[in-house]
Amino acid sequence: MLVHVAQVAPKVSNEIGLTNKKSIETVDNIIEIIKSTLESGEDVLFSGFGEFSILEKNVRKGRNPATGNDMMLPARKVVNFKCSGNLRERISRKD
């Protein structure tokens, strides 16, 4: 299931007593802080949840799916998420 900000905001609103509009703004602001922190090259750690970090991928050999020709894929940066042990355990117990 995919969860959108509009679905998270009412839960935030109920938990901390904000209006739905304020909750949406709060969630949007948190997401923006995470983005700008990652853009600046810093990791984002939420204790008990996990860590967002930037990984640098090297140039690598790939294949053009349309033509089948070999090609070199450029170096790039990707966002990585590593969940905490606590979250991993909670997810495992749900099975």
C-alpha positions in Angstrom: 0.0 0.0 0.0 1.2 3.5 -0.9 0.7 6.2 1.7 0.4 9.8 0.8 1.0 13.0 2.9 -2.8 13.6 2.9 -3.2 10.2 4.6 -0.5 10.8 7.2 -1.6 14.3 8.1 -4.9 13.3 9.9 -2.9 10.8 12.0 -0.4 13.6 12.9 -3.4 15.9 13.6 -5.0 13.4 16.0 -1.7 12.6 17.8 -0.5 16.1 18.5 -3.7 18.2 18.2 -2.9 20.2 15.1 -5.4 21.2 12.4 -5.3 19.0 9.3 -3.9 21.9 7.3 -1.1 22.5 9.9 -0.4 18.8 9.9 0.1 18.7 6.2 2.4 21.7 6.4 4.3 20.0 9.2 4.8 16.8 7.3 5.8 18.7 4.1 8.3 20.7 6.2 9.9 17.6 7.6 10.2 16.1 4.2 11.8 19.3 2.9 14.3 19.3 5.8 15.2 15.7 4.9 15.7 16.6 1.2 17.8 19.6 1.9 19.9 17.8 4.5 20.6 15.0 2.0 21.4 17.5 -0.8 24.0 19.1 1.5 25.7 15.7 1.8 24.6 14.9 5.4 22.9 11.8 6.6 19.5 11.8 8.3 19.0 9.5 11.3 15.7 8.9 13.0 16.4 6.8 16.1 14.3 3.6 16.1 13.4 4.1 12.5 16.4 4.3 10.2 19.0 6.3 8.4 18.9 8.0 5.0 22.2 8.6 3.3 23.7 9.3 -0.1 25.7 6.6 -1.8 27.9 7.4 -4.8 27.7 4.9 -7.5 30.7 4.4 -9.8 30.6 4.4 -13.6 29.5 1.0 -14.7 28.9 -1.1 -17.8 25.2 -1.4 -18.8 23.0 -2.3 -21.7 20.6 -0.2 -23.7 17.3 -2.1 -23.3 16.0 -0.8 -26.6 19.0 -1.8 -28.8 20.8 -4.3 -26.6 24.1 -2.4 -27.2 26.6 -2.2 -24.4 27.0 1.3 -22.9 28.7 3.0 -20.0 26.4 4.3 -17.3 27.6 7.5 -15.6 28.6 7.9 -12.0 25.6 9.0 -9.9 24.4 9.6 -6.4 21.5 7.7 -5.0 19.5 7.9 -1.7 19.9 4.9 0.5 17.7 3.9 3.5 18.9 1.5 6.2 16.2 0.6 8.7 17.0 0.3 12.3 17.2 -3.1 14.1 14.1 -2.0 16.1 12.0 -1.4 12.9 13.4 -4.6 11.3 12.2 -6.6 14.3 8.7 -5.0 14.3 8.3 -5.7 10.6 9.4 -9.3 11.1 6.9 -9.9 13.9 4.0 -8.9 11.6 4.4 -12.1 9.6 
